[in-house]
Amino acid sequence: MTGVGLLQGVEARQSGATLKLLQITDTHLMQQRGGRLLNVDTDASLSAVVALASQSLPADALLITGDIAGAGAGDAYYRLEEALSPLQAPSFWLPGNHDDGHACADELSWHFKRQVIFPHWQVLMLDSQVRGEVGGILAQAELDALVTAVSESNASGRHLLVALHHPLWPLGCDWLDSQRVANADDVAACLEMAENKVVVISGHVHQESDAIHRGARYLTTPSTCIQFAKYSPDFKVDDSGPGYRWLDLQADGFVSTGVERVTEVSFPVDLDSDGYL
């Protein structure tokens, strides 16, 4: 599949002058409803995040940036669609290292559209998954798609938001930093060709960050279930609540964004765990 082929997407409606997006990531829905990851019921924590996110409505679209399923559970994708339904917005999904694309039924395939066009912003969903690996990379077809998207953004005058599962840059967690996109420099070189604003969002790291690298803004977002401790050299979780990110994108490229976390419901996590598969 060529980069151009990957870019077959959709033109989407925008309800007002500001494009309003929500990022939801790393839901880790297990084999059975009510399944737990490090003691957290991931269906329940997702429902709590959705209830919180409903306070940010209306949203023009939801961006789901991978690790939808725990251990590739096929039923997880139906449960995600059901859980997101109260938000009443189209949702666009990416796979993460825990996902199995073959487990996702054809009737859900429309969620995996790779490009969404709004009046002043172009959203590109890039697949950084490497089958059988925890870390990420953008295959040549994905890089080709990015080059094409940047060219289209330059021609149209639209700003560019890129979503992918794995982050590009280190966050100061040694064990996670080794799992970032292996060819991040190639990606950054493509993005440096953009003539308009560029924002890159990702998941995988179960923590929030906001930084500028080589002219683009890079954001990571908490998981809807467990959170990884910041600046830890080895695997470590903390007791921060599940959350999501909201983004308000203006026609001139200005971006307001923030993270909201569930505080009304407690989801105790096994703080002594040394990892999970």
C-alpha positions as CSV (number, residue, x, y, z in Angstrom):
1,M,0.0,0.0,0.0
2,T,1.4,3.4,-1.0
3,G,1.4,6.5,1.2
4,V,-1.2,8.0,-1.1
5,G,-3.4,5.0,-0.6
6,L,-3.2,5.3,3.1
7,L,-4.5,8.8,2.9
8,Q,-8.0,7.9,1.7
9,G,-10.0,9.5,4.5
10,V,-13.0,11.6,5.2
11,E,-14.1,15.2,5.3
12,A,-15.7,15.9,8.7
13,R,-18.0,18.5,10.0
14,Q,-17.0,21.1,12.5
15,S,-19.7,22.5,14.8
16,G,-18.2,25.9,15.4
17,A,-15.3,28.2,14.8
18,T,-13.1,26.1,17.0
19,L,-12.2,22.5,16.2
20,K,-12.8,20.5,19.3
21,L,-11.1,17.1,19.6
22,L,-10.8,14.6,22.5
23,Q,-7.9,12.2,22.8
24,I,-8.6,8.9,24.6
25,T,-5.8,6.4,24.8
26,D,-4.6,3.1,26.2
27,T,-7.9,1.7,27.3
28,H,-6.5,-1.9,27.7
29,L,-9.9,-3.5,27.6
30,M,-9.4,-7.1,28.7
31,Q,-10.7,-10.4,27.4
32,Q,-13.9,-10.2,29.4
33,R,-15.9,-7.2,30.5
34,G,-14.8,-6.2,34.0
35,G,-11.3,-7.7,33.4
36,R,-8.6,-6.1,35.5
37,L,-5.1,-4.7,34.7
38,L,-3.0,-4.4,37.8
39,N,-6.2,-4.5,39.8
40,V,-8.0,-1.8,37.8
41,D,-11.3,-2.7,36.1
42,T,-10.5,-1.2,32.7
43,D,-14.1,-1.1,31.5
44,A,-15.1,0.8,34.6
45,S,-12.3,3.2,34.4
46,L,-13.0,3.9,30.7
47,S,-16.7,4.5,31.6
48,A,-15.6,7.0,34.3
49,V,-13.4,8.8,31.8
50,V,-16.2,9.0,29.2
51,A,-18.6,10.4,31.9
52,L,-16.0,13.1,32.7
53,A,-15.3,13.8,29.0
54,S,-19.1,14.3,28.4
55,Q,-18.6,17.6,30.3
56,S,-16.3,18.8,27.4
57,L,-19.1,18.3,24.8
58,P,-19.7,19.0,22.1
59,A,-16.7,17.4,20.5
60,D,-16.2,17.3,16.7
61,A,-14.2,14.0,16.8
62,L,-12.5,11.5,19.2
63,L,-9.0,10.3,18.5
64,I,-8.3,6.9,20.0
65,T,-4.5,6.4,20.0
66,G,-4.0,2.7,20.5
67,D,-3.7,-0.1,23.0
68,I,-7.5,-0.5,22.8
69,A,-7.3,-4.1,23.8
70,G,-5.5,-6.0,26.4
71,A,-3.8,-9.1,24.8
72,G,-5.6,-8.4,21.6
73,A,-9.1,-9.2,22.9
74,G,-11.5,-9.1,19.9
75,D,-14.5,-8.2,22.0
76,A,-12.7,-5.1,23.2
77,Y,-13.4,-3.2,20.0
78,Y,-17.1,-3.6,20.3
79,R,-17.0,-2.6,24.0
80,L,-15.0,0.5,23.1
81,E,-17.5,1.6,20.5
82,E,-20.3,1.0,23.0
83,A,-18.4,2.9,25.8
84,L,-17.8,5.9,23.5
85,S,-21.4,6.2,22.3
86,P,-22.5,8.8,25.0
87,L,-20.0,11.3,23.6
88,Q,-22.0,11.3,20.3
89,A,-19.0,12.1,18.1
90,P,-17.2,10.2,15.3
91,S,-14.2,8.3,16.6
92,F,-11.1,7.4,14.7
93,W,-8.8,4.7,16.0
94,L,-5.2,3.6,15.8
95,P,-3.7,0.2,16.9
96,G,-1.1,0.0,19.6
97,N,1.4,-2.7,20.4
98,H,-1.2,-4.6,22.4
99,D,-3.8,-4.6,19.6
100,D,-4.5,-7.3,17.0
101,G,-6.0,-5.8,13.8
102,H,-7.2,-9.2,12.7
103,A,-9.4,-9.3,15.8
104,C,-11.3,-6.2,14.8
105,A,-14.5,-7.0,12.8
106,D,-15.1,-5.5,9.3
107,E,-18.1,-3.5,10.6
108,L,-15.8,-1.5,12.8
109,S,-13.2,-0.8,10.1
110,W,-14.5,2.6,9.3
111,H,-13.1,3.8,12.7
112,F,-9.6,3.2,11.2
113,K,-9.8,5.9,8.6
114,R,-6.3,7.4,8.3
115,Q,-7.1,11.0,7.5
116,V,-9.8,13.4,8.6
117,I,-10.1,16.8,6.9
118,F,-11.6,19.8,8.7
119,P,-11.9,23.3,7.4
120,H,-8.6,24.6,8.9
121,W,-7.0,21.4,10.2
122,Q,-5.9,18.1,8.6
123,V,-5.7,15.1,11.0
124,L,-3.4,12.2,10.0
125,M,-3.5,8.9,11.9
126,L,-0.2,7.0,11.6
127,D,0.3,3.4,12.5
128,S,3.5,2.9,14.5
129,Q,2.8,-0.7,15.5
130,V,5.4,-3.4,14.9
131,R,3.9,-6.9,15.1
132,G,5.4,-8.8,18.0
133,E,7.3,-5.8,19.4
134,V,6.6,-3.4,22.2
135,G,8.4,-0.4,20.6
136,G,7.3,1.4,17.5
137,I,8.5,2.5,14.0
138,L,6.9,4.1,11.0
139,A,7.2,1.8,8.0
140,Q,8.1,3.3,4.6
141,A,4.4,3.4,3.6
142,E,3.6,5.5,6.7
143,L,6.5,7.9,6.0
144,D,5.2,8.2,2.5
145,A,1.8,9.0,3.8
146,L,3.3,11.7,6.1
147,V,5.2,13.3,3.2
148,T,2.0,13.4,1.2
149,A,0.0,14.8,4.0
150,V,2.6,17.6,4.6
151,S,2.5,18.4,0.9
152,E,-1.3,18.6,1.0
153,S,-1.2,20.7,4.2
154,N,1.2,23.2,2.5
155,A,-1.0,23.4,-0.6
156,S,-4.3,23.8,1.3
157,G,-3.1,26.1,4.1
158,R,-4.5,23.7,6.7
159,H,-2.6,23.1,9.9
160,L,-1.6,19.5,10.6
161,L,-2.3,17.3,13.6
162,V,-0.6,13.9,13.5
163,A,-1.7,11.1,15.8
164,L,0.2,7.9,16.5
165,H,0.5,5.4,19.4
166,H,4.2,5.6,20.2
167,P,5.9,8.9,21.1
168,L,8.8,10.2,19.1
169,W,10.9,11.8,21.8
170,P,12.3,10.7,25.2
171,L,10.3,11.6,28.4
172,G,12.9,10.8,31.0
173,C,11.7,7.2,31.7
174,D,14.5,5.0,30.6
175,W,12.4,1.9,30.2
176,L,9.7,3.7,28.1
177,D,12.2,5.9,26.1
178,S,13.6,2.7,24.6
179,Q,10.2,2.0,23.1
180,R,9.6,5.2,21.3
181,V,9.4,5.5,17.5
182,A,12.8,4.1,16.3
183,N,13.0,6.4,13.2
184,A,11.8,9.6,15.0
185,D,14.5,11.7,13.2
186,D,13.0,10.7,9.8
187,V,9.5,11.7,11.0
188,A,10.8,15.0,12.4
189,A,12.5,15.7,9.1
190,C,9.2,15.3,7.2
191,L,7.4,17.5,9.7
192,E,10.0,20.2,9.3
193,M,8.8,20.6,5.7
194,A,5.4,21.8,7.0
195,E,4.6,25.4,6.4
196,N,1.8,25.6,8.8
197,K,1.3,24.6,12.5
198,V,2.1,21.0,13.5
199,V,0.9,19.2,16.6
200,V,1.7,15.5,17.3
201,I,-0.3,13.5,19.8
202,S,0.5,10.0,21.1
203,G,-0.3,7.5,23.8
204,H,1.7,4.4,25.0
205,V,3.4,6.2,27.9
206,H,0.4,6.5,30.2
207,Q,1.4,10.0,31.3
208,E,1.0,13.5,30.1
209,S,3.7,15.7,28.5
210,D,3.8,18.8,26.4
211,A,7.0,19.9,24.6
212,I,8.3,21.6,21.5
213,H,10.8,19.7,19.3
214,R,12.2,21.0,16.0
215,G,9.3,23.4,15.6
216,A,6.4,21.0,16.3
217,R,4.4,20.6,19.5
218,Y,4.4,17.1,21.0
219,L,1.8,15.9,23.5
220,T,1.3,12.6,25.3
221,T,-1.8,11.7,27.3
222,P,-2.7,9.6,30.4
223,S,-4.3,6.2,30.0
224,T,-8.0,5.6,30.8
225,C,-6.8,3.0,33.3
226,I,-3.3,2.7,34.9
227,Q,-0.6,5.4,34.9
228,F,3.2,5.1,34.7
229,A,5.3,7.0,37.1
230,K,7.2,9.9,35.6
231,Y,11.1,9.9,35.4
232,S,11.4,6.3,36.6
233,P,14.3,4.2,35.2
234,D,12.3,1.0,35.5
235,F,8.7,-0.1,35.2
236,K,6.7,1.7,37.9
237,V,3.0,2.8,38.2
238,D,1.6,5.6,40.3
239,D,-1.8,6.4,41.8
240,S,-2.8,9.2,39.4
241,G,-6.3,8.9,38.2
242,P,-7.4,7.9,34.6
243,G,-7.9,10.7,32.2
244,Y,-8.1,12.1,28.7
245,R,-6.9,15.1,26.7
246,W,-9.0,17.9,25.1
247,L,-7.8,20.0,22.3
248,D,-9.3,23.3,21.0
249,L,-7.7,24.1,17.6
250,Q,-8.2,27.5,16.0
251,A,-8.2,28.5,12.4
252,D,-5.0,30.5,12.9
253,G,-3.2,27.4,14.3
254,F,-3.4,28.3,17.9
255,V,-4.0,25.3,20.2
256,S,-5.4,25.2,23.7
257,T,-5.2,21.8,25.4
258,G,-5.3,20.2,28.8
259,V,-5.7,16.9,30.6
260,E,-8.7,16.0,32.8
261,R,-8.6,13.2,35.3
262,V,-11.3,11.2,37.1
263,T,-11.4,12.3,40.8
264,E,-14.9,11.3,41.9
265,V,-14.2,7.6,41.6
266,S,-11.2,5.7,43.0
267,F,-9.4,3.0,41.0
268,P,-6.7,1.5,43.3
269,V,-3.8,0.1,41.3
270,D,-1.2,-2.5,42.3
271,L,1.7,-0.2,43.0
272,D,4.1,-3.1,43.7
273,S,3.8,-4.6,40.2
274,D,7.0,-4.9,38.2
275,G,5.2,-5.1,34.8
276,Y,2.6,-6.8,32.7
277,L,2.4,-8.5,29.3
